[in-house]
Amino acid sequence: MDETPLPFEYVDGYTYSLKGLRSVTAKSDRSGWDKRQATLVLFIWADGRGRERLKPMIIFRGAPGERSQIPDEEKKQYAAGVKVLFNEKAYNNEEIMTSIVNDLGEYADGEDTLLVMDVAAFHKTPKLMELLRGYRITTALIPPGCTSLLQPLDTAINGPFKQWLAEFASRYIAKKEDHHFQQHGRPMVWSVSDRRIMTTHIIQQAWERLHRREFLVQKAFRECGISIRPDGSEDSLINIKDIANSEIDFTGWETADNSVPEGYESVSEALNIHHRFRHAAEDYLRQRVDWRKFTVLKLTEACKANGLKAARKKDDLVKLLEEWEERVIQEELAAII
């Protein structure tokens, strides 16, 4: 499982990322959506057949439970194949994780289960660890900075999934706005409620497409070394960025203890592969956007989309965005062991 931020970027008119900028056409009033966030939680299985096991989950910003002010009329329009939750931060937490583990435990029905996820604090609280043990669920926690190398959702699924979301959003928006214009003779003014409803439907469509590509999920698990045979016969299927296959050797894993592996003089040497992961992640994060290639208009929009107070001169806009980008990258680097 993995959480990924889902900005309301698909209908804002422009999409911004640390890799650059791209634009899509927007013809109706969708102002202010660029600052609203949600979190998408996906669950995939090594056999690629998780469609009917755990639904994809979307966490929107809003009061949870009985304090919710979301009208029932809106909730009735959510896609049935997506679980919708609310909290003030629009992000996962221990309470939501407890619900997820209970759902997973009910499905596992006492069978030994391996759960692969990152080391977010709310993934490993004492209460949650005890609950997982009760369901016979073993966790494989991916170290900070290594998810882009070892987490199947990050290495192979999230990228195409977000592309599918953008594709389905474009279709949904065009159909909705054309229908509104034909009925009312004026452009549609989108509400946040409209956006939430749409988000559930495009997630469901992307989820259905993903599960018509079982091979994609299966391959992602194999290449990360998660679902290969323990006898070593499939080690050649492991494919991790910047790590030669010849350097991956799990011989003797079933009898190994926590001592220094044979052939190494120290724990530090034995952990060399981890440092390679770390440096690969650092290299990736240190990529920079060439902000100067964009117009003042695009730079201003990028500032607004990221909560920055826009300046008037291009040099000042570029400086603002470069400083913002550096802060984001340093925060990510600080999380890498």
MIBARO-376170 format. One record per residue (C-alpha): x negated, y negated, z negated. Coordinates in steps of 0.25 Angstrom, whole numbers, padded with zeros to 4 digits, always signed. Each point is the difference from the previous one (the first is absolute). Layout:
! residues N
XYZ ...
! end
This chain:
! residues 337
+0000+0000+0000 -0004-0014+0002 +0005-0014-0002 -0002-0011+0011 +0004-0014+0000 +0011-0004+0010 +0001-0015+0002 +0013-0006+0007 -0010-0002+0012 +0008+0008+0010 +0010-0012+0002 -0008-0012-0004 -0005-0002+0014 -0015+0003-0003 -0008+0011-0007 -0013-0004-0007 -0011+0010-0005 -0014+0000-0003 -0003+0006+0013 +0006-0012+0008 +0013-0006+0004 +0011+0005+0010 +0013-0006+0003 +0014+0005+0004 +0012-0007+0005 +0010-0006-0010 +0012-0008+0005 +0009-0001-0013 -0002-0007-0013 -0008+0010-0009 -0008-0011-0008 -0006+0003-0013 +0000+0015+0002 -0015+0000+0001 -0002-0001-0015 +0010+0011-0004 -0007+0013-0002 +0005+0015-0002 -0008+0013-0003 +0002+0012+0009 -0003+0013-0007 -0001+0012+0009 -0002+0015-0003 -0006+0010+0009 -0002+0015-0001 -0012+0008+0005 +0009+0008+0009 +0006-0012+0007 +0014+0003-0004 +0004-0009-0011 +0012-0007+0007 +0010+0007-0010 -0008+0000-0012 -0003-0014-0006 +0006-0012+0008 -0008-0012+0003 +0001-0011-0011 +0001-0015+0002 -0002-0009-0012 +0006-0014+0002 -0002-0012-0009 +0012-0002-0010 +0005+0004-0013 +0002+0015-0002 +0011+0008-0006 +0012-0006-0007 -0007-0014+0002 +0001+0001+0015 +0007-0011+0008 +0000+0007+0013 +0014+0002+0005 +0006+0014+0002 +0004-0004+0014 -0015-0002+0003 -0004+0013-0006 +0011+0008+0008 -0007-0005+0013 -0014+0006-0004 -0005+0012+0008 +0004+0013-0007 -0013+0006+0002 -0008-0010-0008 -0001-0002-0015 +0002-0015-0004 -0005-0005-0013 -0002-0014-0006 -0010-0007-0010 -0005-0013-0002 -0014+0002+0006 +0005+0009+0012 -0010+0010-0004 -0002+0014-0006 -0001+0002-0015 +0000+0010-0010 +0015+0001-0001 +0002+0002+0015 -0012+0010+0000 +0008+0008-0011 +0012+0001+0009 -0009+0004+0012 -0007+0011-0009 +0014+0005-0005 +0005+0001+0015 -0013+0007+0004 +0001+0009-0012 +0014+0004+0003 -0004+0003+0015 -0012+0008-0005 +0008+0009-0009 -0011+0005-0008 -0010+0003+0011 -0014-0005-0001 -0001-0013+0008 -0011-0010+0004 +0003-0015+0000 -0010-0008+0007 +0000-0015-0003 -0009-0012-0003 -0004-0004-0014 +0010-0011-0003 +0002-0002-0015 +0014+0004+0001 -0003+0013+0007 -0008+0005-0012 +0006-0005-0013 +0000+0010-0012 +0015+0002+0001 +0000+0002+0015 -0012+0010-0001 +0008+0008-0011 +0012+0000+0009 -0008+0005+0012 -0006+0011-0008 +0014+0005-0005 +0004+0001+0015 -0013+0008+0003 -0004-0012+0009 -0015-0002+0002 -0005-0013+0004 -0012-0003+0010 -0003-0015-0003 -0007-0007+0011 -0011-0009-0005 +0001-0015+0002 -0005-0004+0014 +0001+0014+0006 +0015+0000+0004 -0003-0004+0014 -0009+0012+0001 +0007+0011-0008 +0015-0004-0001 +0008+0006+0012 +0010-0011+0000 -0011-0010+0001 -0009+0007+0010 +0011+0004+0010 +0015-0003-0004 +0001-0014-0005 -0005-0007+0013 +0009+0007+0010 +0012-0001-0010 -0001-0015-0001 -0001-0001+0015 +0013+0008+0001 +0006-0009-0010 -0003-0012+0008 +0005+0007+0012 +0013+0003-0006 +0001-0013-0007 -0001-0007+0014 +0011+0009+0006 +0009-0002-0013 -0002-0015+0000 +0003-0002+0015 +0013+0008-0001 +0005-0007-0012 -0003-0014+0005 +0006+0003+0014 +0012+0005-0007 +0001-0012-0009 -0001-0009+0012 +0010+0006+0008 +0010+0000-0012 -0003-0014-0005 -0007-0008+0011 -0012-0004-0009 -0013+0006-0005 +0001+0009-0012 -0005-0005-0013 -0006+0011-0007 +0002+0002-0015 -0010+0008-0009 +0012+0010-0002 +0000+0002+0015 -0015+0002+0000 +0000+0010-0011 +0011+0008+0007 -0008+0000+0013 -0012+0005-0007 +0006+0012-0006 +0005+0004+0014 -0013-0002+0007 -0007+0008-0011 +0010+0011+0003 -0003+0000+0015 -0015+0000-0002 +0001+0011-0010 +0008+0009+0010 -0010-0003+0010 -0012+0004-0009 +0007+0013-0003 +0001+0003+0015 -0015+0000-0001 -0003+0011-0010 -0014+0002+0007 -0004-0014-0004 +0002+0002-0015 -0006+0014+0000 -0012-0005+0007 -0002-0012-0010 +0000+0010-0011 -0010+0009+0006 -0010-0011+0004 +0001-0006-0014 -0004+0015-0005 +0013+0001-0008 +0007+0012+0007 -0012+0008+0005 -0002+0014-0004 -0008+0002-0013 -0009+0010+0006 -0008-0010+0008 +0005+0005+0013 +0006-0013+0004 -0010-0010-0006 -0003-0003+0015 +0013-0007+0001 -0003-0011-0010 -0002-0013+0007 -0004-0012-0009 -0005-0013+0005 -0015-0002+0000 -0002+0014-0006 -0006+0011+0008 +0007+0013+0000 -0014+0007-0003 -0001-0008-0013 +0013+0006-0006 -0003+0012-0007 +0010+0006-0011 -0007+0013-0001 +0001+0006-0014 +0011-0010-0004 +0008+0011-0007 -0011+0003-0010 -0005-0014-0002 +0000-0008-0013 -0003-0014-0003 -0015+0002+0000 -0009-0006+0011 +0002+0009+0013 -0011+0009+0004 -0010-0007+0009 +0002-0014-0006 -0010-0006-0010 +0011-0009-0007 +0014-0004+0000 -0003-0012+0007 -0005+0008+0012 +0012+0009-0001 +0009-0012+0001 -0007-0005+0013 +0013+0003+0008 +0008-0009-0009 -0009-0011+0002 +0001+0002+0015 +0015-0001-0001 -0002-0013-0008 -0009-0007+0010 +0009+0004+0011 +0012-0007-0007 -0009-0012-0003 -0004-0001+0014 +0015+0001+0005 +0004-0011-0010 -0011-0010+0004 +0006-0001+0014 +0004-0015+0002 +0010-0007+0008 -0005-0010+0010 +0010-0011-0004 -0006-0010+0009 +0006+0006+0012 +0014-0003-0004 +0008-0013+0002 +0003-0010-0011 +0015+0005+0001 -0004+0015-0002 -0010-0004-0011 +0011-0008-0007 +0010+0012+0001 -0011+0009-0005 -0002-0009-0012 +0015+0000-0003 +0002+0015+0001 -0011+0002-0010 +0005-0011-0010 -0011-0010+0003 +0003-0015+0001 -0003-0003+0014 -0010-0012+0004 +0001-0008+0012 -0014+0001+0006 -0004+0013+0007 -0013+0001-0008 +0007-0001-0013 +0010+0010+0004 -0011+0010+0004 -0007-0003-0013 +0013+0003-0008 +0002+0013+0007 -0014+0005-0001 +0000-0003-0015 +0013+0008-0001 -0005+0011+0008 -0013+0001-0008 +0008+0000-0013 +0009+0012+0005 -0013+0008+0004 -0007-0003-0013 +0012+0005-0008 +0000+0013+0009 -0015+0002-0002 +0001-0002-0015 +0009+0012+0000 -0010+0009+0006 -0009+0009-0009 
! end
